[in-house]
């Protein structure tokens, strides 16, 4: 099942602050994201524009295969 992409979609990557590795690369609807708050202080969520997200995915698809959610 594919996620909805519309004007309320927010694109993001989650970064582990301990080793600075991307642990999740995804998007979701604004109302499902809890305003970007993280319960885990070792993880930082970085929001991207749709263009930045698409460029990241196109350039790094192989490297992000393990953490990419679509």
C-alpha positions as CSV (number, residue, x, y, z in Angstrom):
1,X,0.0,0.0,0.0
2,X,1.4,3.4,-1.0
3,X,1.4,6.4,1.3
4,X,-0.5,9.5,0.3
5,X,1.5,12.4,-1.0
6,X,-0.3,15.8,-1.0
7,X,0.1,19.3,0.4
8,X,-0.1,17.9,4.0
9,X,2.8,15.5,3.4
10,X,6.0,16.0,5.4
11,X,9.3,14.4,4.3
12,X,12.0,13.6,6.9
13,X,15.0,11.6,7.9
14,X,15.7,10.3,11.4
15,X,19.3,10.5,12.5
16,X,21.0,8.6,15.3
17,X,22.9,11.2,17.2
18,X,25.3,8.6,18.7
19,X,26.8,7.7,15.4
20,X,25.3,10.2,13.0
21,X,23.8,7.5,10.8
22,X,20.4,7.8,9.1
23,X,18.1,5.3,10.7
24,X,14.8,6.2,8.8
25,X,14.0,8.0,5.6
26,X,10.3,8.5,5.1
27,X,7.3,10.8,4.8
28,X,3.9,10.9,6.4
29,X,0.9,13.2,6.7
30,X,1.4,16.2,9.0
31,X,-1.3,15.2,11.5
32,X,0.4,11.8,12.1
33,X,3.8,13.3,13.0
34,X,3.2,14.8,16.4
35,X,4.9,18.0,15.3
36,X,8.2,16.3,14.9
37,X,8.7,15.7,18.6
38,X,10.9,12.7,19.5
39,X,10.5,10.6,22.6
40,X,14.0,9.3,22.2
41,X,16.7,12.0,22.9
42,X,19.3,10.0,20.9
43,X,17.3,10.5,17.6
44,X,16.9,13.7,15.7
45,X,14.3,14.2,13.0
46,X,15.3,16.4,10.1
47,X,12.5,17.7,7.9
48,X,13.1,18.2,4.2
49,X,11.3,19.8,1.3
50,X,9.8,17.4,-1.3
51,X,12.5,18.4,-3.7
52,X,15.3,17.8,-1.2
53,X,13.8,14.4,-0.3
54,X,13.4,13.3,-3.9
55,X,17.0,14.4,-4.7
56,X,18.3,12.5,-1.7
57,X,16.4,9.4,-2.7
58,X,17.5,9.6,-6.4
59,X,21.2,10.1,-5.4
60,X,21.4,7.6,-2.5
61,X,18.8,4.9,-3.2
62,X,21.2,2.0,-2.9
63,X,22.7,3.3,0.4
64,X,19.3,4.1,1.9
65,X,17.7,0.8,0.9
66,X,17.7,-0.5,4.5
67,X,16.1,2.6,6.0
68,X,13.9,3.9,3.2
69,X,10.1,3.7,3.8
70,X,7.7,4.3,0.9
